[in-house]
């Protein structure tokens, strides 16, 4: 085969290979997610990565469907999409059995998701995402619980309150603002999309975008958006503002002190109906959204099911890793292998394999060197793999059944018999 015909070793653009050190970090993130949400009583579910494209056309938003999905026709001419998000899927699953399920439901999953977009920091074409959803609680207490779960995830990663902010808004509040300006449904929809992209635009570009939609009212509209007090005075005291204020008060009473009202926070998906929130990194080196979510009470409508109040969030593994790296919170790599067994010569490989098998029966994680390399090279290999303990087998060990257990970090050695090895692998 000529050099030109060799297949590239590069992975597909926008996806990742996970070598053991990379998977160690991902598993650390996953384990923290699982531990945290399960402490709140959430149960794990899962589904296929394949969904009918109709599901996303109905509720996710035109940009997601038309520009960002991997969509194709299967052999039966059905239009299929690799899921770009999990919320429509879990809504479908709940709608399918809503008469059998016992509400409220606390569910979570860690699916891999696919979006065809330009790879950049914090955003790839494939990622894994923690999805946490609470079904069947229509009061603001559901919003409070979900945001508290999000806060606790960050704290369990070791983050301090000053490392991140939780921004909160209510789409009903913005809808009320649109009504005050007598905006049509079409203009309101387009204006929401512009507001959602506000942080990615210059002030001048945003002003132009708003002006093109609402004309001479744009200056007043932007002024209200940029002043919390002006906005709340303009809208007036009502059930929406009272409920949002109550939600913030409850969160603060639960220890979530770094929560802030942000009227420009919209979230991109069309299905949000009430409270929306995002966790933001405050470090200038990574000043961006880490993850977010909100309330989506009407999503079951597309399945003809009864209304089920729902609130949840999605947290991606890419932005989680970026946050941990930025704040020096990533754990030091440790191999899962506890013991590496070396041999003085090839004739003792069977002894080594027998010892390894007996130790595995006790629950130990053991790797046996089968290379036949010099003893020193075997030990170097164990050290490179960051295995904490080694045992080397030669004539004396094979005859006596007594071994020298060495800690490669400290250099300490200890004479042990078979039944003592496992208890010393700490």
Secondary structure, DSSP 4 states (H G I P E B T S, - for coil): --GGGSPP-SPPTT-----HHHHHHHHHHHHHHHHHHHHTT-EE----SEEEHHHHHHHT-HHHHHHS-EEEE-TTS-EEEE-S-SHHHHHHHHHHTTTTS-SSEEEEEEEEEE--S--BTTB-SEEEEEEEEEES--SHHHHHHHHHHHHHHHHHTT--GGGEEEEEEEHHHHHHHHHHTT--HHHHHHHHHHHHTGGGS-HHHHHHHHHHHHGGGHHHHHHHHT-HHHHHHHH-S-HHHHHHHHHHHHHHHTT---EEE-TT---S-TT--SEEEEEEE-SGGG-SEEEEEEE-TTGGGGGTPPP--EEEEEEEHHHHHHHHHHTT-PPPP--S--EEEEESSGGGHHHHHHHHHHHHTTT--EEE--S---HHHHHHHHHHTT-SEEEEE-HHHHHH-EEEEEETTT--EEEEEHHHHGGG--
